[in-house]
Amino acid sequence: MSRRNVLRAAGSAVAVTGTAGLAGASETVEVNVGYGAESGRAAAVEAASEVVREFAFDALTVTVAAQAVPGLRNRPDVRYVELNGTMEAFAQTLPWGVDRVDADLVHDDGETGEGADIAIIDTGIDDDHPDLRANVGEGKAFVDCRGSNCNYPWSDDNDHGTHCAGIADAANNAEGVVGVSTEATLHAVKVLDSNGSGSFSDVAAGIEWVADKGYDVGSLSLGASSGSQTVKDACQYAYDKGVLLVAAAGNDGPCSDCVGYPAAYSTVVAVSSTGSDDSLSSFSSTGPEVELAAPGSDVYSTVIGGYDTFSGTSMACPHVSGAGGQLMANGYTNKEARQQLRDTAEDLGLSSNEQGHGLLDVEAALGGSGGSNSSPSCALVSPSDGDTVAGTVTVQVDAGDSEDDDTTLDVDVSIDGGTWRSAAYDSAGGYYEYDWDTTGVADGDHTVQARATDSDGATTESSTITVTVDNATGDSAPSIDQFALTDDSNPAWTRYYVDWSVSDADADLADVTSELLDSSGSVLATESNDVSGSSASGTDYLESKGGASEIRLTVTDAAGNSTSDTESV
């Protein structure tokens, strides 16, 4: 991370070297007098009609007749006499990054992000900063704040979080800097300590808190070279609850295929960094997970008590977070906002591994909200990238559209870039599904991709994943033979008996689990059963105090193959 010091205040005082510029002899002036001895102070006080202020460093401010100034200046026991000039606040600076992504143009159109909630999951936020305090909402600390700036447990003690907050949402207040968004509510989620470090658990807890609060955007200018299943689960949890997660791709460049985590997860928008000449920043990580590029080199923004210039994909990330807040303030869901940012990005001519869909273009993204057709969203849910599969695999696709009914899209799946095969909408699970018979391809790595097309012909393709087919062992996935529900609910409780029977041709059954889920997919109740052999049956009892949407039954064999089915309740 590079940084350079910048002036935090400026101004000049007028030094008195003669009588030129002074008021007429009969008028008074306010001057600052620095004295070298007590006799100099006494002379200034005697000449003054008013002592305005005295300092501890042998100086005072006085009002004197203009004609008295030359005499005071010529005294050997007076160090200086200067007119009491004024300093002015710097005019507001438009950072080059905010200008480059055309966020200033949407400000002119009245787009401020008001109503959106942007969580800065970082080192905290300086709640006293004049460019931020009007926008700071609540916060949560998962690590201790240390130092004199800790007004709250979630206050910033490092500068990093405050810098990111200013890029995303500094107020348009005629001073300091202005952000991509200007009136969204910022929430400080302190998961990194004063050294800029935090555990996987702290980060996961911060993401979970953002999801549970129902915030719109989670900005993650942090990462690691290796993944964490806990953080991955937290990202999936937040994504399912409607949070747009945006993360820095990493600063390991120049490199190839080195995007860090959590940016590399499919539920997160990975952002690379560009310079003012639209080239890829030398430090920026790249890889197939990159979705967008944004300004990240030499970015001027807020720090504790002032302003400074930092570089990193950490600076690129909040540009996208601020734009996401703008879209979600206009009614976009997290998935729709993500797709809109992709669809409207500017092609810089860089490779897809470097720029993803292109450079963030806030004006184009917001301009798409006024009646023009937006493209549908499309993402592969199952299997996951890197999974090993066998037998018949149900490929699940999450697709939606802001204009069309989500259930009426044309969704297709392609294996290894071949023919597109139609997927059918499953009303119980809420996904489009295609049953892929993997015995028709050779064992080894194969690619899977999905696409969704709306009624206006707009098409979106998902990211491509790679799975490993392994049918050589002859171990096929188990089957669900019976899945029946008996309603035992009353006004206070949702209660169901789940009658099930399962089988497996390889006789290596391992587990059967019943889960009661709410509309967001969160588990309200669960019951697991250890099973073995080629067949098993049983009855589970699930109950919850309301809010249930469906029951999911999953059978797993000893090889890790699993089959699931859901029923609405």
Rosetta blueprint (number, residue, H / E / L):
1 M L
2 S L
3 R E
4 R E
5 N L
6 V L
7 L L
8 R L
9 A L
10 A L
11 G L
12 S L
13 A L
14 V E
15 A E
16 V L
17 T L
18 G L
19 T L
20 A L
21 G L
22 L L
23 A L
24 G L
25 A L
26 S L
27 E L
28 T E
29 V E
30 E E
31 V E
32 N E
33 V E
34 G E
35 Y E
36 G L
37 A L
38 E H
39 S H
40 G H
41 R H
42 A H
43 A H
44 A H
45 V H
46 E H
47 A H
48 A E
49 S E
50 E E
51 V E
52 V E
53 R E
54 E E
55 F E
56 A L
57 F L
58 D L
59 A E
60 L E
61 T E
62 V E
63 T E
64 V E
65 A E
66 A H
67 Q H
68 A H
69 V H
70 P H
71 G H
72 L H
73 R H
74 N L
75 R L
76 P L
77 D L
78 V E
79 R E
80 Y E
81 V E
82 E E
83 L E
84 N L
85 G L
86 T L
87 M L
88 E L
89 A L
90 F L
91 A L
92 Q L
93 T E
94 L L
95 P L
96 W H
97 G H
98 V H
99 D H
100 R H
101 V L
102 D L
103 A H
104 D H
105 L H
106 V H
107 H H
108 D H
109 D L
110 G L
111 E L
112 T L
113 G L
114 E L
115 G L
116 A L
117 D E
118 I E
119 A E
120 I E
121 I E
122 D E
123 T L
124 G L
125 I E
126 D L
127 D L
128 D L
129 H L
130 P L
131 D L
132 L L
133 R L
134 A L
135 N L
136 V E
137 G E
138 E E
139 G E
140 K E
141 A E
142 F L
143 V L
144 D L
145 C L
146 R L
147 G L
148 S L
149 N L
150 C L
151 N L
152 Y L
153 P L
154 W L
155 S E
156 D L
157 D L
158 N L
159 D L
160 H H
161 G H
162 T H
163 H H
164 C H
165 A H
166 G H
167 I H
168 A H
169 D H
170 A L
171 A L
172 N L
173 N L
174 A L
175 E L
176 G L
177 V E
178 V L
179 G L
180 V L
181 S L
182 T L
183 E L
184 A L
185 T E
186 L E
187 H E
188 A E
189 V E
190 K E
191 V L
192 L L
193 D L
194 S L
195 N L
196 G L
197 S L
198 G L
199 S L
200 F H
201 S H
202 D H
203 V H
204 A H
205 A H
206 G H
207 I H
208 E H
209 W H
210 V H
211 A H
212 D H
213 K H
214 G L
215 Y L
216 D L
217 V E
218 G E
219 S E
220 L E
221 S L
222 L L
223 G L
224 A E
225 S L
226 S L
227 G L
228 S L
229 Q H
230 T H
231 V H
232 K H
233 D H
234 A H
235 C H
236 Q H
237 Y H
238 A H
239 Y H
240 D H
241 K L
242 G L
243 V L
244 L E
245 L E
246 V E
247 A E
248 A E
249 A L
250 G L
251 N L
252 D L
253 G L
254 P L
255 C L
256 S L
257 D L
258 C L
259 V L
260 G L
261 Y E
262 P L
263 A L
264 A L
265 Y L
266 S L
267 T L
268 V E
269 V E
270 A E
271 V E
272 S E
273 S E
274 T E
275 G L
276 S L
277 D L
278 D L
279 S L
280 L E
281 S L
282 S L
283 F L
284 S L
285 S L
286 T L
287 G L
288 P L
289 E L
290 V E
291 E E
292 L E
293 A E
294 A E
295 P E
296 G L
297 S L
298 D L
299 V E
300 Y E
301 S E
302 T E
303 V E
304 I L
305 G L
306 G E
307 Y E
308 D E
309 T E
310 F E
311 S L
312 G L
313 T H
314 S H
315 M H
316 A H
317 C H
318 P H
319 H H
320 V H
321 S H
322 G H
323 A H
324 G H
325 G H
326 Q H
327 L H
328 M H
329 A H
330 N L
331 G L
332 Y L
333 T L
334 N H
335 K H
336 E H
337 A H
338 R H
339 Q H
340 Q H
341 L H
342 R H
343 D H
344 T L
345 A L
346 E E
347 D L
348 L L
349 G L
350 L L
351 S L
352 S H
353 N H
354 E H
355 Q H
356 G L
357 H L
358 G L
359 L E
360 L L
361 D L
362 V H
363 E H
364 A H
365 A H
366 L H
367 G H
368 G L
369 S L
370 G L
371 G L
372 S L
373 N L
374 S L
375 S L
376 P L
377 S E
378 C E
379 A E
380 L E
381 V E
382 S E
383 P L
384 S L
385 D L
386 G L
387 D L
388 T E
389 V E
390 A L
391 G L
392 T E
393 V E
394 T E
395 V E
396 Q E
397 V E
398 D E
399 A E
400 G E
401 D L
402 S L
403 E L
404 D L
405 D L
406 D H
407 T H
408 T H
409 L L
410 D E
411 V E
412 D E
413 V E
414 S E
415 I E
416 D L
417 G L
418 G L
419 T L
420 W E
421 R E
422 S E
423 A E
424 A E
425 Y E
426 D E
427 S L
428 A L
429 G L
430 G L
431 Y E
432 Y E
433 E E
434 Y E
435 D E
436 W E
437 D E
438 T H
439 T H
440 G H
441 V L
442 A L
443 D L
444 G E
445 D E
446 H E
447 T E
448 V E
449 Q E
450 A E
451 R E
452 A E
453 T E
454 D L
455 S L
456 D L
457 G L
458 A L
459 T E
460 T E
461 E E
462 S L
463 S L
464 T L
465 I E
466 T E
467 V E
468 T E
469 V E
470 D L
471 N L
472 A L
473 T L
474 G L
475 D L
476 S L
477 A L
478 P L
479 S E
480 I E
481 D E
482 Q E
483 F E
484 A E
485 L E
486 T E
487 D E
488 D L
489 S L
490 N L
491 P L
492 A L
493 W L
494 T E
495 R E
496 Y E
497 Y E
498 V E
499 D E
500 W E
501 S E
502 V E
503 S E
504 D L
505 A L
506 D L
507 A L
508 D L
509 L E
510 A E
511 D E
512 V E
513 T E
514 S E
515 E E
516 L E
517 L E
518 D E
519 S L
520 S L
521 G L
522 S L
523 V E
524 L E
525 A E
526 T E
527 E E
528 S E
529 N E
530 D E
531 V L
532 S L
533 G L
534 S L
535 S E
536 A E
537 S E
538 G E
539 T E
540 D E
541 Y E
542 L E
543 E E
544 S E
545 K L
546 G L
547 G L
548 A E
549 S E
550 E E
551 I E
552 R E
553 L E
554 T E
555 V E
556 T E
557 D E
558 A L
559 A L
560 G L
561 N L
562 S E
563 T E
564 S E
565 D E
566 T E
567 E E
568 S E
569 V L
